[in-house]
Structures are given as structure tokens and as C-alpha cells.
Amino acid sequence: MAVVAGVDSSTQSCKVELRESATGQLLGSGQAPHPPTTPPVSEQDPAAWWQALKVAFAEACDRADTPPGAVRAIAIAAQCHGLVLQGADGQVLRPAKLWNDLTSAPQAKAMVRDTGSAFWAQAVGSVPTAAFTITKLAWMAEHEPAILAEAARACLPHDYLTWKLTGRSVTDRSEASGTGYYASHEGRYRTDLLQEFGGAGGLALPEVLGPAEFAGYASGAAAELGLPADAVVGPGAGDQHAGALGIGIGPGDLLFSLGTSGVTMTVTDHSVHDPTGWVDGVSDATGRYLPLVCTLNATKVTDWFRSILGVSFAEFDELALSVAPSERTLTLAAFFDGERTPDLPRAVGILGGLTTASTRAQLARAAVDGVAMGLLEGVDGIVRCGADVGGRVVVTGGGAHSAAYRQSLADFLGRPVVVADTGDAAARGACLQAAAVLAGACVDHVKEQWRPAELAVTEPGDQVPSQVRRLYRELASYRQVDR
């Protein structure tokens, strides 16, 4: 039995899964936290990612009763967009700016102002926001030019961890397409954009690998994990892209990922270019495209409401689900810590419809519905780009455990919502990729072999009153609020 490892190095923690390469059977998993961050400034030391990976990997091996030396392949999925700057000796020069660091919002705004959003959508598939790596480089050029001048290489979190494993500077299409300086539909870096807008045209960039292309052997710092030097390393992927792979979604399927951030996405065979900036036309981890919409505010919104109401997770769900359709009169625009989509870095949350008769249950329902409606606005944007979303509706992430979230999405869509048996979807996707690279197989072929079972199906209930979504759009239209 060949064992493969998949890593999900997300914003909050590192999760590692060990799986049997032929069937995808889960053998064991481990987890370790990352340092907490609070936007608008959100930075982490990449050394903390590596330390968490070591702890999580050791725990996964222990729970799987598998020695590290038995792992034959590994791949890394990680949080997207973050900027890691390395010197000529490979040393990290400063803490990494993460995807949810909003300090480069002025640089993003200037880029779009100077060229127009349609230019960026056509050039790289997405309109820059503060999340994109190119805006973080522009921030560095303006605020820390000496460090930028010292930098020899720019990479992303998953690239850095793969470099730690192999000593090679590589990435994949899914991650490169979220930088703002890689045109995946043309298969090339746009170093001209990097020079003109990021002020960093001379930086070395990782080689972009295909979906199942060999990234190297575990001959670098991988020895710290106990991996054998001939263990195969996959190209890796962004965490959302790896999650889509792990869940097994294909063209037409609609996936909602409910974590700290909220993401809605589908798979297409053609590239997507949205001049409004709502939809990121990025690549997926199979060689196709993954048009997606990402919001900054998802489960952290309901966690905040839960803490204010002083209830457990189960009690919060019970409260939210107890509200009859006719009583869904409160509406939340959940832009708590600024927002990425729509691009409102200084926005705050707005709750509408309050009366002296409003109840605790209605507050809970409004919190869930507000997050859901933000994601549904994203679905509308994807449809406007010509993507088919008539397939399965699947929900993943921590929020997938919430019956209230599943019911809210099913009610608004009028379609069944499925939860698949994936474990950590991104770690599973990374395992799947590692298995494909180890076998020299097509990722799509392994994806079909590993297709997860459905754990739960939530059918739509009563129709949500139309004024709920209408009021949501009115509240969202208030846009920026000074803080």
C-alpha cells in the first residue's frame, strides 16, 4: 500500500492528511495552529507555517500508525495570494503579507484607475484588489523599497513550502493565476505588468508546472519531517483550488466553501474575464478554469453573533432554524472587516429591519442569511460571465457542518445542497494530486477513482420572502463607511 500526504496550510492552521494512494482512503490526519491575524494588517512569519506543518505531519503519521518514511508522495495546498520575499540565500526578508491584508487597497485602486478594470480582466483574468500579490508588491515598492530591492525572489505561501521540501522554486497554474501578473489563458507571466505596476520586474518567479507535473524529490528540508529523500513532491495548488479537486466538482457544479472567508466557484473549460471585478478568472488544479468569487466575511460573522448571543454552535443553529419564512425580516450586509467582493476595504456590517419585536432567533437567522446572500451575489456574477451552474450544489468548509447554513443556501437557490465525505477538502485534494504524480496518472482519472460519497443532502424548504434579498441589496449599496 502506497501512502501519500496532502497539506492544507490555510490562514488559521495547517492540516495534514495521509491517504492510501489507490483508493483515497483516509489513514490519519493532524492539525496545528498558525499565528492569528486581524485585518486590515494581516501578516505571518513563513517559519510558523513550516513549524506547524512539522507538528501536523507528525500527528497525522502517529494517528495513521504510519512512519514518515512510508510516505511516498506529498503535495502542498495553501492560502492564496500572500507575498513571500526571499533573498539570494533563500532567507525570508520580512513577514508575509496575507491575502486578507488590506493595506494595499490604495495601490489596487490606483492600478484599476490608471488602466480600467477591463484591461486587467482581459490581461490576467481578474481585476486587482488588495488580496492580489501584485498590489502587495506595489505596497512594498512605496513603503519598504529597501527590502524589495534586497529581494531576489517573490513567491506564494504554497510555493515557499514546496521550496522547503524540494529546494526548487515552482508553482502551479491555480496559484500563479491569482497573483495579478500571470495570464493563465496564455500560459505566461506578465512581467511587464509586474514591472510597471508592482515595481518589481527584476524578481525571479517560480516555474509554473502542470496539474500532475513532478515538482521534485523531498531532498530539501523535508528531512526534518522524516520523509525519504526519494519521496515525490507534487506541484501543489491554492487551497480553494485543491478543495474543488478534493470534492470532485466538474464543469457546471457549484461549490460553496464556508470558512473564515466565503467562496463560491464552478469549473469551466474556457477562461473567464469579468471586467466588473466580481469574478476572479483563475485556473483550477486540473488544467481547466475555476471562476470564483471570494468574500472576506463568512463563518467569522456567525461566530461573532454566536458569541454575542452567548450560545453554543448547536444552539445557534437551532435558533436560526426556528425562524419561520414569514419572520425572516432582518437582513445583514455582513461586511464586518472590510470586504473583498464587492471591493470595499473600509466597509462595515449593516443590520436592517430591526424593531422592538425582533428576537434572538431572528438575529441568528439574519447572520446566516447575510453570509449566504453575499455568496449568492457571487453566483449571479459567475452566471453573468456565461458559466453554467446547473449541476450539483456542494458545500464544504467549517460552515458545512451547520444545518442552518445548508438550509439557507438550499432555500435561496431552490435546489438541494450536498455535503460530501471529504475530510479536509483542500488536504484531500493535495493528497489526490500527490497520488496522481506518484502514479504518473492524469489528475482527472484519479479524481474519478476517489470521488467522495455524499454524507448529507439538504432539500429546499419554504421560499424565502423576496424582500429579504431586496433589502440586502439596499443595505449593501451603502458601500464604504469611514472607520
C-alpha positions, 0 to 999 in steps of 0.5 A: 500500500502506497501512502501519500500526504496532502497539506492544507496550510490555510490562514488559521492552521495547517492540516495534514492528511495521509491517504492510501494512494489507490483508493483515497482512503483516509489513514490519519490526519493532524492539525496545528495552529498558525499565528492569528491575524486581524485585518486590515494588517494581516501578516505571518512569519513563513517559519510558523507555517513550516513549524506547524506543518512539522507538528501536523505531519507528525500527528497525522503519521502517529494517528495513521500508525504510519512512519514518515518514511512510508510516505511516498508522495506529498503535495502542498495546498495553501492560502492564496495570494500572500507575498513571500520575499526571499533573498539570494540565500533563500532567507525570508526578508520580512513577514508575509503579507496575507491575502486578507491584508488590506493595506494595499487597497490604495495601490489596487485602486490606483492600478484599476484607475490608471488602466480600467478594470477591463484591461486587467480582466482581459490581461490576467483574468481578474481585476486587482484588489488588495488580496492580489500579490501584485498590489502587495508588491506595489505596497512594498515598492512605496513603503519598504523599497529597501527590502524589495530591492534586497529581494531576489525572489517573490513567491506564494505561501504554497510555493515557499513550502514546496521550496522547503521540501524540494529546494526548487522554486515552482508553482502551479497554474491555480496559484500563479493565476491569482497573483495579478501578473500571470495570464493563465489563458496564455500560459505566461507571466506578465512581467511587464505588468509586474514591472510597471505596476508592482515595481518589481520586474527584476524578481525571479518567479517560480516555474509554473508546472502542470496539474500532475507535473513532478515538482521534485524529490523531498531532498530539501528540508523535508528531512526534518519531517522524516520523509525519504529523500526519494519521496515525490513532491507534487506541484501543489495548488491554492487551497480553494483550488485543491478543495474543488479537486478534493470534492470532485466538482466538474464543469457546471457544479457549484461549490460553496466553501464556508470558512473564515472567508466565503467562496463560491466557484464552478469549473469551466473549460474556457477562461473567464474575464469579468471586467466588473471585478466580481469574478476572479478568472483563475485556473483550477488544479486540473488544467481547466478554469475555476471562476470564483468569487471570494468574500472576506466575511463568512463563518467569522460573522456567525461566530461573532453573533454566536458569541454575542448571543452567548450560545453554543454552535448547536444552539445557534443553529437551532435558533436560526432554524426556528425562524419561520419564512414569514419572520425572516425580516432582518437582513445583514450586509455582513461586511464586518472587516472590510470586504473583498467582493464587492471591493470595499476595504473600509466597509462595515456590517449593516443590520436592517429591519430591526424593531422592538419585536425582533428576537434572538432567533431572528438575529441568528437567522439574519447572520446566516442569511447575510453570509449566504446572500453575499455568496449568492451575489457571487453566483449571479456574477459567475452566471453573468460571465456565461458559466453554467451552474446547473449541476450539483450544489456542494458545500464544504468548509467549517460552515458545512457542518451547520444545518442552518447554513445548508438550509439557507443556501438550499432555500435561496437557490431552490435546489438541494445542497450536498455535503460530501465525505471529504475530510479536509477538502483542500488536504484531500485534494493535495493528497489526490494530486500527490497520488496522481504524480506518484502514479504518473496518472492524469489528475482527472482519472484519479479524481474519478477513482476517489470521488467522495460519497455524499454524507448529507443532502439538504432539500429546499424548504419554504421560499424565502420572502423576496424582500429579504434579498431586496433589502440586502441589496439596499443595505449593501449599496451603502458601500464604504463607511469611514472607520 
